[in-house]
Amino acid sequence: MHRNAARFLEDAVVVTEKLDGGNTLLHAGKVYARSVSVPSDGKWMAMVKKHHAWKVKEPDVYLYGEDIYGVHSIAYGPVAEDRTFHAFAIRDGDGAFGAFPELEAYAKLHEIPVVPVLFRGRFQSMDEIRNFVARAHETPSMLGGEREGLVLRLERRFPAAEFQDNVCKSVRVGHVQTDEHWTRNWRPCRIERRAG
């Protein structure tokens, strides 16, 4: 549990599904693996490059998400190739993470999927949070297959420097910490075949 879990009783929160993929950043038309130091040229980022990276053109928008095209430890049900990337956060040039509705509005405008939302509102007690988390871990992923975990964040905007105080995650028992070498033998996720 978060070191200051009671913080999540003070404000409205959003709980989203934590997907098992590559933490990916879209910025100024390019794709990055976590940071903005060097754009990624990994083949496992082919679908996010093809379908979404070019949409995020603004120099002051940083869009973070999970890219599940390259399978890590969970193979989800077949997904459309334009739904292998799911946004979970948006940050601006001033270093603040936008409110969750800001993320949803930006993603909707640019036709970019957002991570599945499991809960939105206010929890009344720590027991209510614990019970919700326990039940959520017993439920399969909304993408098919096992659920990796969930992320609890304040719904409102907050400075990037306060990220660790405003976001926490809970992962499944036996969660695999994929190392950097998963890329050596990577395989693509199952892509949904469309008729036509």
C-alpha positions as CSV (number, residue, x, y, z in Angstrom):
1,M,0.0,0.0,0.0
2,H,1.1,3.6,-0.7
3,R,3.2,5.2,2.1
4,N,0.5,7.9,2.4
5,A,-2.6,6.0,1.3
6,A,-5.0,8.2,3.2
7,R,-4.2,10.9,0.6
8,F,-6.5,9.0,-1.8
9,L,-9.5,9.6,0.5
10,E,-9.0,13.4,0.3
11,D,-9.8,13.9,-3.4
12,A,-11.7,12.3,-6.3
13,V,-9.7,9.4,-7.7
14,V,-9.5,7.3,-10.9
15,V,-8.6,3.7,-10.8
16,T,-7.4,2.3,-14.2
17,E,-6.2,-1.1,-15.3
18,K,-2.5,-1.5,-15.3
19,L,-1.6,-3.1,-18.6
20,D,1.4,-5.4,-19.1
21,G,3.3,-3.6,-21.8
22,G,6.1,-1.2,-22.5
23,N,5.9,2.2,-20.8
24,T,5.9,4.5,-23.8
25,L,6.1,8.2,-24.4
26,L,4.7,10.0,-27.4
27,H,6.1,13.5,-27.9
28,A,6.6,15.8,-31.0
29,G,5.6,13.0,-33.4
30,K,8.1,10.5,-32.0
31,V,8.1,7.5,-29.8
32,Y,10.3,7.1,-26.7
33,A,10.8,4.3,-24.2
34,R,10.1,6.2,-20.9
35,S,12.3,9.3,-21.5
36,V,12.8,12.0,-24.1
37,S,16.5,11.4,-24.5
38,V,16.5,9.3,-27.7
39,P,13.5,8.2,-29.9
40,S,13.0,4.4,-29.9
41,D,13.6,2.4,-33.1
42,G,12.4,-0.9,-31.6
43,K,10.3,-3.1,-33.9
44,W,7.9,-3.7,-31.0
45,M,6.8,-0.1,-31.3
46,A,5.7,-0.4,-34.9
47,M,2.0,-0.1,-34.3
48,V,2.2,2.9,-32.0
49,K,4.4,4.6,-34.6
50,K,2.0,3.7,-37.4
51,H,-1.2,4.7,-35.7
52,H,-0.6,7.3,-33.0
53,A,2.9,8.9,-32.6
54,W,2.4,11.3,-35.5
55,K,-0.8,12.6,-33.9
56,V,1.0,14.1,-30.9
57,K,2.7,17.0,-32.6
58,E,2.5,19.8,-30.0
59,P,5.9,20.6,-28.5
60,D,4.5,21.0,-25.0
61,V,2.5,17.7,-24.9
62,Y,3.9,14.5,-23.5
63,L,1.5,11.5,-23.7
64,Y,2.4,8.4,-21.7
65,G,0.9,5.0,-22.2
66,E,1.3,1.2,-22.2
67,D,2.2,-0.3,-25.6
68,I,1.1,-4.0,-25.6
69,Y,2.2,-4.8,-29.2
70,G,5.4,-6.5,-27.8
71,V,4.2,-9.2,-25.4
72,H,5.9,-9.0,-22.0
73,S,4.4,-11.6,-19.6
74,I,0.7,-11.5,-20.4
75,A,-0.7,-12.2,-23.9
76,Y,-4.0,-10.4,-24.2
77,G,-6.9,-11.4,-26.4
78,P,-6.6,-10.4,-30.0
79,V,-6.5,-6.6,-30.4
80,A,-6.9,-4.3,-33.3
81,E,-3.5,-3.0,-34.4
82,D,-4.6,0.6,-33.7
83,R,-5.4,-0.4,-30.1
84,T,-2.1,-1.8,-29.0
85,F,-1.2,1.6,-27.3
86,H,-3.4,2.9,-24.4
87,A,-2.7,6.3,-22.9
88,F,-2.6,6.7,-19.1
89,A,-1.2,10.2,-18.5
90,I,-0.6,13.5,-20.1
91,R,2.0,16.0,-19.0
92,D,2.6,19.6,-20.2
93,G,5.7,21.6,-20.9
94,D,5.4,23.2,-17.4
95,G,6.0,19.8,-15.8
96,A,2.5,19.1,-14.6
97,F,0.4,16.0,-15.1
98,G,-3.0,16.9,-16.5
99,A,-6.3,15.9,-14.8
100,F,-7.6,12.6,-16.0
101,P,-10.5,14.3,-17.9
102,E,-7.8,16.3,-19.8
103,L,-6.1,13.1,-20.8
104,E,-9.5,11.6,-21.9
105,A,-10.4,14.8,-23.9
106,Y,-7.0,14.9,-25.7
107,A,-7.1,11.1,-26.5
108,K,-10.7,11.3,-27.8
109,L,-9.8,14.3,-30.0
110,H,-6.8,12.3,-31.5
111,E,-8.6,8.9,-31.5
112,I,-6.1,7.3,-29.1
113,P,-7.2,4.6,-26.8
114,V,-7.1,5.2,-23.0
115,V,-6.4,2.5,-20.4
116,P,-9.6,0.9,-19.1
117,V,-11.2,2.8,-16.2
118,L,-12.3,0.6,-13.3
119,F,-13.5,3.3,-10.9
120,R,-14.0,7.0,-10.7
121,G,-15.1,8.9,-7.7
122,R,-14.3,9.0,-4.0
123,F,-13.5,6.2,-1.6
124,Q,-14.9,6.6,1.9
125,S,-12.3,4.5,3.9
126,M,-9.1,2.6,3.6
127,D,-11.1,-0.6,3.9
128,E,-13.1,0.3,0.9
129,I,-9.9,0.9,-1.1
130,R,-8.4,-2.4,0.1
131,N,-11.6,-4.3,-0.8
132,F,-11.9,-2.7,-4.2
133,V,-8.2,-3.6,-5.0
134,A,-8.7,-7.2,-3.8
135,R,-11.8,-7.7,-6.0
136,A,-10.1,-6.0,-9.0
137,H,-7.2,-8.5,-8.8
138,E,-9.7,-11.4,-9.0
139,T,-11.2,-10.1,-12.3
140,P,-9.7,-10.8,-15.7
141,S,-8.3,-8.0,-17.8
142,M,-10.7,-5.9,-19.9
143,L,-8.5,-6.8,-22.8
144,G,-8.9,-10.6,-22.3
145,G,-6.5,-12.7,-20.3
146,E,-5.0,-12.1,-16.8
147,R,-5.1,-8.7,-15.2
148,E,-1.6,-7.3,-14.5
149,G,-2.8,-4.9,-11.9
150,L,-4.3,-1.5,-11.3
151,V,-3.3,2.1,-10.9
152,L,-4.9,4.5,-8.4
153,R,-4.4,8.3,-9.1
154,L,-5.9,11.5,-8.1
155,E,-8.2,12.7,-10.8
156,R,-7.0,16.3,-10.6
157,R,-3.9,17.9,-12.1
158,F,-0.7,17.7,-10.1
159,P,3.0,18.7,-10.5
160,A,5.3,16.0,-11.9
161,A,7.5,16.4,-8.8
162,E,4.5,15.1,-6.8
163,F,3.9,12.0,-9.0
164,Q,4.9,9.5,-6.3
165,D,2.4,11.2,-3.8
166,N,-0.5,11.2,-6.2
167,V,-0.2,7.8,-8.0
168,C,0.1,4.3,-6.8
169,K,-0.1,0.9,-8.4
170,S,-0.9,-2.6,-7.2
171,V,0.3,-5.6,-9.3
172,R,-0.7,-9.3,-9.3
173,V,1.0,-11.8,-7.2
174,G,3.9,-13.3,-9.0
175,H,4.2,-10.1,-11.2
176,V,7.2,-10.5,-13.5
177,Q,9.6,-7.6,-13.6
178,T,10.6,-7.8,-17.3
179,D,14.2,-7.0,-17.7
180,E,15.7,-5.0,-20.6
181,H,16.6,-8.2,-22.4
182,W,13.0,-9.2,-23.2
183,T,13.5,-7.4,-26.5
184,R,16.0,-10.1,-27.7
185,N,13.2,-12.7,-28.2
186,W,10.2,-10.5,-28.4
187,R,7.0,-11.5,-30.2
188,P,4.0,-9.4,-31.3
189,C,0.7,-9.6,-29.6
190,R,-2.2,-11.3,-31.3
191,I,-3.7,-8.9,-33.8
192,E,-7.4,-9.0,-34.5
193,R,-8.0,-9.8,-38.2
194,R,-10.6,-7.6,-39.8
195,A,-12.9,-8.9,-42.5
196,G,-12.6,-7.2,-45.8
